[in-house]
């Protein structure tokens, strides 16, 4: 009897995907999106507080411009949210497929950013952008 005949059948080498419950997957996707929205809004607000970086750099040089950004608490909180967003995205991708998580996170972030820009940053979001936001929201519903 040969050793080859006695060896067990080869195991599949492809990773086994353990499907998470739909609620857990959508909760992770929503959490990632919320972190992205909060981070992007805080970064935008912080950069508005800092002002025009060309002017800051002209007055205090590149080190002064970097210092102005990195010492702005609003910017730093936004950057921390974006860092947490990255790790939350890894967690979401461990629970669900990229073909669901990627578009869903992107779309929810797009919709959330439009709403946040209007109500927190007081930006003028025109009718065309709202219409695009509605189409994106419909796309998210179709992903379900």
C-alpha positions in Angstrom: 0.0 0.0 0.0 1.4 3.3 -1.0 1.5 6.4 1.2 -0.4 8.4 -1.5 -3.3 6.0 -1.4 -3.5 6.2 2.4 -3.5 10.0 2.6 -6.9 11.8 3.2 -8.5 13.6 0.3 -7.2 17.1 -0.3 -9.1 19.9 1.5 -10.4 22.8 -0.4 -7.9 25.6 -0.2 -10.4 28.4 -0.9 -11.4 30.4 2.2 -14.7 29.6 3.7 -17.1 32.6 3.8 -19.2 32.6 6.9 -22.3 34.6 6.1 -23.3 36.9 8.8 -26.9 37.7 9.5 -28.4 40.4 7.4 -28.9 42.6 10.5 -25.3 42.3 11.6 -24.0 43.0 8.1 -26.2 46.1 7.6 -25.4 47.3 11.1 -21.7 47.1 10.3 -22.2 48.9 6.9 -24.2 51.6 8.6 -21.6 52.1 11.3 -18.8 52.4 8.7 -20.9 55.0 6.8 -21.7 57.0 9.9 -18.0 57.1 10.8 -17.1 58.3 7.3 -19.8 61.0 7.4 -18.8 62.3 10.8 -15.1 62.2 9.8 -15.6 64.0 6.5 -17.9 66.7 8.1 -15.5 67.3 10.9 -12.5 67.5 8.6 -14.4 70.0 6.3 -15.4 72.1 9.3 -11.9 72.0 10.7 -10.4 73.1 7.4 -12.9 76.0 7.2 -11.7 77.0 10.7 -8.1 76.9 9.5 -8.9 79.0 6.4 -7.1 79.1 3.1 -3.9 77.0 3.4 -2.1 79.1 0.7 -2.6 82.2 2.9 -1.5 80.3 6.1 1.5 78.9 4.2 2.4 82.4 2.9 2.3 83.9 6.4 4.0 81.1 8.4 5.5 78.7 5.9 4.8 75.0 5.3 5.6 74.0 8.9 3.1 76.7 10.1 0.4 75.4 7.7 0.9 71.8 8.9 0.8 73.0 12.6 -2.4 75.0 11.9 -4.1 71.9 10.6 -2.8 69.4 13.1 -3.6 71.6 16.1 -7.2 72.1 15.0 -9.3 69.9 17.3 -12.2 69.6 14.8 -9.8 68.4 12.1 -8.1 65.9 14.5 -11.4 64.4 15.6 -12.5 64.0 12.0 -9.2 62.3 11.1 -9.6 59.9 14.1 -13.1 59.1 12.8 -11.7 58.3 9.4 -9.0 56.1 11.0 -11.7 54.3 12.9 -13.7 54.1 9.7 -10.9 52.2 8.1 -10.8 49.5 10.8 -14.6 49.3 10.9 -14.6 48.7 7.1 -12.2 45.8 7.7 -14.7 44.4 10.2 -17.6 44.9 7.8 -15.7 43.1 5.0 -15.1 40.2 7.3 -18.8 39.8 7.8 -20.2 40.4 4.3 -19.1 40.4 0.7 -17.4 43.4 -0.9 -20.0 43.4 -3.7 -22.6 44.4 -1.1 -20.5 46.4 1.4 -18.5 48.6 -1.0 -21.5 50.0 -2.9 -23.7 50.2 0.2 -21.1 52.1 2.2 -20.3 54.4 -0.7 -24.0 55.2 -1.3 -24.9 55.7 2.3 -21.9 57.9 2.8 -22.9 59.9 -0.3 -26.5 60.4 0.9 -25.3 61.2 4.5 -22.8 63.7 3.2 -25.4 65.6 1.2 -27.7 65.8 4.3 -24.8 66.7 6.6 -23.5 69.3 4.2 -26.9 71.0 4.1 -27.7 70.9 7.8 -24.4 71.0 9.6 -22.1 72.9 7.2 -24.9 75.0 5.8 -23.9 74.4 2.2 -26.2 75.2 -0.7 -27.2 71.7 -2.0 -29.1 72.4 -5.2 -32.0 70.4 -6.7 -29.7 68.4 -9.0 -27.7 67.1 -6.1 -30.8 66.2 -4.1 -32.1 64.3 -7.2 -28.8 62.5 -7.5 -29.0 61.7 -3.8 -32.5 60.2 -4.2 -31.2 58.0 -7.1 -28.3 56.8 -4.9 -30.7 56.0 -2.1 -32.9 54.0 -4.4 -29.7 52.1 -5.4 -29.1 51.2 -1.8 -32.6 49.9 -1.4 -32.0 47.7 -4.5 -28.8 46.2 -2.9 -30.9 44.6 -0.1 
